[in-house]
Amino acid sequence: MAGNEIRTEPSLPFPPQRERPMLVAEGLHKSFGRRQVLRGVSLEVLSGQVISIIGPNGSGKSTFLRCLNLLEQYQQGRVFLDGQEVSSGKPQNHHPGRAERAAARRLRCRMGMVFQHFNLFPHMTVMQNVSAGPLHVLKMPPREAAAVAEAALRKVGLWEKHPCDPATLSGGQKQRAAIARALAMNPEILLLDEATSALDPVMTKEVFRVVRQLAAEGMTMLLVTHDLDFARAISDRVVFMDAGLIAAQGEPDYIFGQRPTESIRQFLSAAD
């Protein structure tokens, strides 16, 4: 859909928020060379909310997540976490210094990331994968790091696989191990980027059960997903992105039931 069509669509109403948001993104712009991927994305997330981000391929969903925890540097805008500014836009040719790189590492401890393709270290056991962050990044003593890793693996139902190599796991088990690895860092927010798109339906259900449990426990989460049924079932709010903008957002019944804009109607009709 052309960008000028997105601009003509009104922002959808959402109930006013009285408490201070956990996460605020203000006017994020991101380009790769001359290609503009994000064109002024702003979003507020309250503590304990589960926000699903949906939209067509190429709309900027994954790039937005990666900008939030500085896996990608954006050019304009700011990000706040729990009221504190944690990043701001930099020119495309900016080379971060040592202090900026350290700040980015600290930010990633606070915003855990789960990727589509697991990114487990193949030469390490499941236990070693999950305990690596607490041990080497948080500088925990080995026994404490091992206890944290065990608790995370038990939470995702994978403790019995702790001595195994990742290659011996199913896709669903690998993704649960990746979630455990993120949880072991005790993040304030969990970002999940297409965490089930590489899985078959049975393995997808394994991961969904874990995400549902985390939501019930009050974990703040942002999920990029193409699984619209799951987005509708688990989300407090659904954000629809198109052409580098948030074209609409609202409660699941509003987005999926009323299909309030033409871009949403086209996207959901294609997915039916």
VEXMARZA-386050 format. One record per residue (C-alpha): residue number from 1; x, y, z; chain. Coordinates in nm, 2 decimals, padded with zeros to 4 digits. Layout:
BEGIN
[r NUM [X Y Z] "A"]
...
END
This chain:
BEGIN
[r 1 [00.00 00.00 00.00] "A"]
[r 2 [00.13 00.34 -00.09] "A"]
[r 3 [00.26 00.56 00.20] "A"]
[r 4 [00.02 00.85 00.12] "A"]
[r 5 [-00.27 00.61 00.18] "A"]
[r 6 [-00.15 00.54 00.53] "A"]
[r 7 [-00.13 00.91 00.62] "A"]
[r 8 [-00.50 00.95 00.53] "A"]
[r 9 [-00.61 00.69 00.78] "A"]
[r 10 [-00.71 00.83 01.13] "A"]
[r 11 [-00.54 00.72 01.44] "A"]
[r 12 [-00.77 00.48 01.63] "A"]
[r 13 [-00.90 00.59 01.97] "A"]
[r 14 [-00.75 00.41 02.27] "A"]
[r 15 [-00.85 00.46 02.64] "A"]
[r 16 [-00.63 00.73 02.82] "A"]
[r 17 [-00.35 00.59 03.03] "A"]
[r 18 [-00.32 00.73 03.38] "A"]
[r 19 [-00.01 00.54 03.50] "A"]
[r 20 [00.33 00.61 03.37] "A"]
[r 21 [00.41 00.38 03.08] "A"]
[r 22 [00.69 00.12 03.12] "A"]
[r 23 [00.81 00.17 02.76] "A"]
[r 24 [00.77 00.48 02.54] "A"]
[r 25 [00.90 00.51 02.18] "A"]
[r 26 [00.87 00.86 02.04] "A"]
[r 27 [00.89 00.93 01.67] "A"]
[r 28 [01.13 00.65 01.56] "A"]
[r 29 [01.27 00.69 01.21] "A"]
[r 30 [01.50 00.42 01.06] "A"]
[r 31 [01.65 00.40 00.72] "A"]
[r 32 [01.88 00.15 00.55] "A"]
[r 33 [02.07 00.37 00.30] "A"]
[r 34 [01.80 00.55 00.11] "A"]
[r 35 [01.52 00.30 00.20] "A"]
[r 36 [01.31 00.44 00.49] "A"]
[r 37 [01.18 00.15 00.70] "A"]
[r 38 [01.03 00.34 01.00] "A"]
[r 39 [00.87 00.68 00.94] "A"]
[r 40 [00.79 00.81 01.28] "A"]
[r 41 [00.67 00.52 01.50] "A"]
[r 42 [00.54 00.61 01.85] "A"]
[r 43 [00.41 00.36 02.10] "A"]
[r 44 [00.34 00.35 02.48] "A"]
[r 45 [00.33 00.02 02.67] "A"]
[r 46 [00.21 -00.01 03.03] "A"]
[r 47 [00.37 -00.25 03.28] "A"]
[r 48 [00.22 -00.60 03.24] "A"]
[r 49 [00.07 -00.54 02.90] "A"]
[r 50 [00.10 -00.78 02.61] "A"]
[r 51 [00.11 -00.59 02.28] "A"]
[r 52 [00.10 -00.78 01.95] "A"]
[r 53 [00.24 -00.61 01.64] "A"]
[r 54 [00.09 -00.73 01.31] "A"]
[r 55 [00.10 -00.62 00.95] "A"]
[r 56 [00.22 -00.71 00.61] "A"]
[r 57 [00.58 -00.82 00.53] "A"]
[r 58 [00.81 -00.52 00.50] "A"]
[r 59 [00.60 -00.29 00.72] "A"]
[r 60 [00.88 -00.24 00.97] "A"]
[r 61 [00.76 -00.46 01.25] "A"]
[r 62 [01.08 -00.65 01.33] "A"]
[r 63 [01.30 -00.34 01.26] "A"]
[r 64 [01.09 -00.16 01.52] "A"]
[r 65 [01.16 -00.43 01.79] "A"]
[r 66 [01.53 -00.43 01.70] "A"]
[r 67 [01.55 -00.05 01.74] "A"]
[r 68 [01.39 -00.06 02.08] "A"]
[r 69 [01.69 -00.25 02.23] "A"]
[r 70 [01.95 -00.11 01.99] "A"]
[r 71 [02.02 -00.42 01.78] "A"]
[r 72 [01.95 -00.16 01.51] "A"]
[r 73 [02.04 00.21 01.56] "A"]
[r 74 [01.76 00.44 01.45] "A"]
[r 75 [01.82 00.79 01.31] "A"]
[r 76 [01.55 01.00 01.48] "A"]
[r 77 [01.34 00.97 01.79] "A"]
[r 78 [01.38 00.86 02.15] "A"]
[r 79 [01.31 00.55 02.36] "A"]
[r 80 [01.22 00.57 02.73] "A"]
[r 81 [01.22 00.27 02.97] "A"]
[r 82 [01.05 00.32 03.31] "A"]
[r 83 [01.07 00.70 03.27] "A"]
[r 84 [01.44 00.70 03.18] "A"]
[r 85 [01.56 00.79 02.83] "A"]
[r 86 [01.77 00.49 02.72] "A"]
[r 87 [01.84 00.58 02.36] "A"]
[r 88 [01.80 00.85 02.10] "A"]
[r 89 [01.84 00.88 01.72] "A"]
[r 90 [02.19 00.90 01.57] "A"]
[r 91 [02.30 00.97 01.21] "A"]
[r 92 [02.34 00.67 00.97] "A"]
[r 93 [02.72 00.70 00.98] "A"]
[r 94 [02.74 00.72 01.36] "A"]
[r 95 [03.00 00.49 01.52] "A"]
[r 96 [02.92 00.43 01.89] "A"]
[r 97 [03.20 00.48 02.14] "A"]
[r 98 [03.28 00.25 02.43] "A"]
[r 99 [03.03 00.42 02.66] "A"]
[r 100 [02.75 00.39 02.41] "A"]
[r 101 [02.82 00.02 02.35] "A"]
[r 102 [02.82 -00.05 02.72] "A"]
[r 103 [02.49 00.14 02.76] "A"]
[r 104 [02.34 -00.07 02.47] "A"]
[r 105 [02.45 -00.39 02.65] "A"]
[r 106 [02.28 -00.27 02.97] "A"]
[r 107 [01.96 -00.19 02.78] "A"]
[r 108 [01.95 -00.54 02.63] "A"]
[r 109 [01.97 -00.68 02.98] "A"]
[r 110 [01.65 -00.49 03.06] "A"]
[r 111 [01.47 -00.58 02.73] "A"]
[r 112 [01.51 -00.94 02.65] "A"]
[r 113 [01.49 -01.06 02.29] "A"]
[r 114 [01.36 -01.39 02.15] "A"]
[r 115 [01.44 -01.44 01.78] "A"]
[r 116 [01.27 -01.64 01.50] "A"]
[r 117 [01.58 -01.87 01.45] "A"]
[r 118 [01.66 -01.94 01.82] "A"]
[r 119 [02.03 -01.83 01.80] "A"]
[r 120 [02.14 -02.09 02.05] "A"]
[r 121 [02.52 -02.16 02.07] "A"]
[r 122 [02.56 -02.51 01.91] "A"]
[r 123 [02.88 -02.59 02.10] "A"]
[r 124 [02.72 -02.53 02.44] "A"]
[r 125 [02.46 -02.74 02.63] "A"]
[r 126 [02.11 -02.60 02.70] "A"]
[r 127 [02.22 -02.52 03.05] "A"]
[r 128 [02.53 -02.34 02.94] "A"]
[r 129 [02.33 -02.14 02.69] "A"]
[r 130 [02.08 -02.02 02.95] "A"]
[r 131 [02.34 -01.96 03.22] "A"]
[r 132 [02.58 -01.77 02.99] "A"]
[r 133 [02.42 -01.43 03.03] "A"]
[r 134 [02.39 -01.43 03.41] "A"]
[r 135 [02.74 -01.57 03.44] "A"]
[r 136 [02.93 -01.35 03.19] "A"]
[r 137 [02.71 -01.04 03.15] "A"]
[r 138 [02.56 -01.00 03.50] "A"]
[r 139 [02.88 -01.14 03.66] "A"]
[r 140 [02.69 -01.38 03.89] "A"]
[r 141 [02.88 -01.65 04.08] "A"]
[r 142 [02.86 -01.98 03.90] "A"]
[r 143 [02.62 -02.14 04.15] "A"]
[r 144 [02.39 -01.84 04.14] "A"]
[r 145 [02.39 -01.83 03.76] "A"]
[r 146 [02.32 -02.21 03.75] "A"]
[r 147 [02.03 -02.16 03.99] "A"]
[r 148 [01.88 -01.88 03.78] "A"]
[r 149 [01.92 -02.09 03.47] "A"]
[r 150 [01.75 -02.39 03.63] "A"]
[r 151 [01.46 -02.17 03.74] "A"]
[r 152 [01.42 -02.03 03.39] "A"]
[r 153 [01.43 -02.38 03.23] "A"]
[r 154 [01.17 -02.51 03.48] "A"]
[r 155 [00.95 -02.22 03.40] "A"]
[r 156 [00.94 -02.31 03.03] "A"]
[r 157 [00.91 -02.68 03.10] "A"]
[r 158 [01.26 -02.78 02.97] "A"]
[r 159 [01.46 -02.86 03.28] "A"]
[r 160 [01.50 -03.23 03.17] "A"]
[r 161 [01.69 -03.11 02.86] "A"]
[r 162 [01.94 -02.91 03.05] "A"]
[r 163 [02.24 -03.14 02.97] "A"]
[r 164 [02.15 -03.17 02.60] "A"]
[r 165 [02.31 -03.01 02.30] "A"]
[r 166 [02.07 -02.78 02.11] "A"]
[r 167 [02.10 -03.00 01.80] "A"]
[r 168 [01.91 -03.27 01.98] "A"]
[r 169 [01.61 -03.05 02.05] "A"]
[r 170 [01.30 -03.01 01.85] "A"]
[r 171 [01.22 -02.66 01.71] "A"]
[r 172 [00.97 -02.59 01.99] "A"]
[r 173 [01.22 -02.70 02.25] "A"]
[r 174 [01.49 -02.48 02.10] "A"]
[r 175 [01.25 -02.18 02.11] "A"]
[r 176 [01.16 -02.25 02.47] "A"]
[r 177 [01.53 -02.27 02.55] "A"]
[r 178 [01.57 -01.93 02.38] "A"]
[r 179 [01.29 -01.79 02.59] "A"]
[r 180 [01.45 -01.93 02.91] "A"]
[r 181 [01.78 -01.77 02.81] "A"]
[r 182 [01.61 -01.43 02.78] "A"]
[r 183 [01.42 -01.48 03.11] "A"]
[r 184 [01.74 -01.57 03.29] "A"]
[r 185 [01.85 -01.21 03.25] "A"]
[r 186 [01.54 -01.10 03.45] "A"]
[r 187 [01.42 -00.85 03.18] "A"]
[r 188 [01.17 -00.58 03.25] "A"]
[r 189 [01.02 -00.64 02.90] "A"]
[r 190 [01.03 -00.94 02.67] "A"]
[r 191 [01.05 -00.88 02.29] "A"]
[r 192 [00.95 -01.17 02.07] "A"]
[r 193 [01.02 -01.14 01.70] "A"]
[r 194 [00.82 -01.40 01.50] "A"]
[r 195 [00.90 -01.66 01.77] "A"]
[r 196 [00.68 -01.93 01.62] "A"]
[r 197 [00.71 -01.86 01.24] "A"]
[r 198 [00.97 -02.14 01.19] "A"]
[r 199 [00.77 -02.40 01.38] "A"]
[r 200 [00.51 -02.65 01.29] "A"]
[r 201 [00.16 -02.63 01.46] "A"]
[r 202 [00.25 -02.88 01.73] "A"]
[r 203 [00.57 -02.70 01.82] "A"]
[r 204 [00.39 -02.36 01.80] "A"]
[r 205 [00.15 -02.47 02.07] "A"]
[r 206 [00.44 -02.55 02.30] "A"]
[r 207 [00.57 -02.20 02.27] "A"]
[r 208 [00.22 -02.04 02.30] "A"]
[r 209 [00.17 -02.22 02.63] "A"]
[r 210 [00.49 -02.06 02.77] "A"]
[r 211 [00.39 -01.72 02.64] "A"]
[r 212 [00.04 -01.75 02.79] "A"]
[r 213 [00.20 -01.84 03.12] "A"]
[r 214 [00.43 -01.54 03.11] "A"]
[r 215 [00.14 -01.31 03.03] "A"]
[r 216 [-00.06 -01.45 03.32] "A"]
[r 217 [00.24 -01.38 03.55] "A"]
[r 218 [00.24 -01.02 03.44] "A"]
[r 219 [00.54 -01.01 03.21] "A"]
[r 220 [00.54 -00.71 02.98] "A"]
[r 221 [00.57 -00.83 02.62] "A"]
[r 222 [00.58 -00.70 02.27] "A"]
[r 223 [00.52 -00.97 02.00] "A"]
[r 224 [00.57 -00.94 01.63] "A"]
[r 225 [00.36 -01.22 01.49] "A"]
[r 226 [00.18 -01.35 01.18] "A"]
[r 227 [-00.04 -01.58 01.39] "A"]
[r 228 [-00.35 -01.36 01.41] "A"]
[r 229 [-00.55 -01.61 01.62] "A"]
[r 230 [-00.28 -01.60 01.89] "A"]
[r 231 [-00.25 -01.22 01.87] "A"]
[r 232 [-00.63 -01.19 01.92] "A"]
[r 233 [-00.63 -01.44 02.21] "A"]
[r 234 [-00.33 -01.31 02.42] "A"]
[r 235 [-00.31 -00.93 02.35] "A"]
[r 236 [-00.42 -00.64 02.56] "A"]
[r 237 [-00.37 -00.43 02.25] "A"]
[r 238 [-00.30 -00.50 01.88] "A"]
[r 239 [-00.08 -00.26 01.68] "A"]
[r 240 [-00.12 -00.27 01.30] "A"]
[r 241 [00.19 -00.15 01.11] "A"]
[r 242 [00.20 -00.07 00.74] "A"]
[r 243 [00.47 00.11 00.53] "A"]
[r 244 [00.68 00.20 00.83] "A"]
[r 245 [00.39 00.36 01.03] "A"]
[r 246 [00.15 00.25 01.30] "A"]
[r 247 [-00.17 00.27 01.09] "A"]
[r 248 [-00.40 00.17 01.37] "A"]
[r 249 [-00.41 00.02 01.72] "A"]
[r 250 [-00.67 -00.09 01.97] "A"]
[r 251 [-00.81 -00.38 02.16] "A"]
[r 252 [-00.82 -00.71 01.98] "A"]
[r 253 [-01.20 -00.71 01.93] "A"]
[r 254 [-01.18 -00.37 01.78] "A"]
[r 255 [-00.90 -00.45 01.53] "A"]
[r 256 [-01.02 -00.80 01.44] "A"]
[r 257 [-01.39 -00.76 01.48] "A"]
[r 258 [-01.47 -00.42 01.34] "A"]
[r 259 [-01.17 -00.40 01.10] "A"]
[r 260 [-01.19 -00.02 01.12] "A"]
[r 261 [-00.97 00.09 00.83] "A"]
[r 262 [-00.92 -00.01 00.47] "A"]
[r 263 [-00.56 -00.13 00.52] "A"]
[r 264 [-00.67 -00.36 00.81] "A"]
[r 265 [-00.96 -00.49 00.61] "A"]
[r 266 [-00.73 -00.58 00.31] "A"]
[r 267 [-00.47 -00.74 00.54] "A"]
[r 268 [-00.71 -00.95 00.73] "A"]
[r 269 [-00.91 -01.05 00.42] "A"]
[r 270 [-00.59 -01.18 00.27] "A"]
[r 271 [-00.51 -01.38 00.58] "A"]
[r 272 [-00.86 -01.54 00.60] "A"]
END
